[in-house]
Amino acid sequence: MSPLTGLIRPGGEVLDVACGSGRHARHLAAQGFEVLAVDRDPGLFPDPPPGVTLLGADLEAGPWPFPGRLFDAVVVTNYLHRPLLPVLVASLEPGGVLVYETFARGNERFGKPSNPDFLLAPGELLEAVRGRLRVVAYEDLVVAEPRPAAIQRLCARREDPAS
């Protein structure tokens, strides 16, 4: 993620969705960003460092915990809840960046997740941002590390009408 942090407004506020143990939140806070990390199980991230605010919220069963709030970046990895995709796109400030990486169809040959409900269809991330964000980078590939997996990665920016 390091090369992509240069696209985020310096000192900006970043939302880390389904943060898990906080790997990305820690990295972003160390880069000087203010991070709001949210997960259904905040116990997975017991000691957030300075610069990280942790919120426990069920993003699938409960209401969106940030109505009307905009972020300089939204980061999502290894998580897919399709109804959230338009909400995440709408949660970006002008100039804000969406960084999204998760499992794609074809991953079933490597193990879990194998349920199609949790695997992106070809081009699905591109369709989620089409006409709303400018795609900076996109990949649909098989990776070997940290373990073999089929994934899609997207980095996209909300155009800033002032620029």
HELIX and SHEET records of a PDB file:
HELIX    1   1 SER A    2  THR A    5  1                                   4    
HELIX    2   2 ARG A   23  ALA A   30  1                                   8    
HELIX    3   3 PRO A   42  LEU A   44  5                                   3    
HELIX    4   4 ARG A   82  LEU A   84  5                                   3    
HELIX    5   5 LEU A   85  ALA A   90  1                                   6    
HELIX    6   6 ASN A  107  ARG A  109  5                                   3    
HELIX    7   7 PRO A  116  PHE A  118  5                                   3    
HELIX    8   8 GLU A  124  VAL A  129  1                                   6    
SHEET    1   A 7 VAL A  52  GLY A  56  0                                        
SHEET    2   A 7 GLU A  34  ASP A  39  1                                        
SHEET    3   A 7 GLU A  13  VAL A  17  1                                        
SHEET    4   A 7 PHE A  71  THR A  77  1                                        
SHEET    5   A 7 LEU A  92  PHE A 103  1                                        
SHEET    6   A 7 ALA A 149  ARG A 157 -1                                        
SHEET    7   A 7 ARG A 134  VAL A 143 -1                                        
END                                                                             
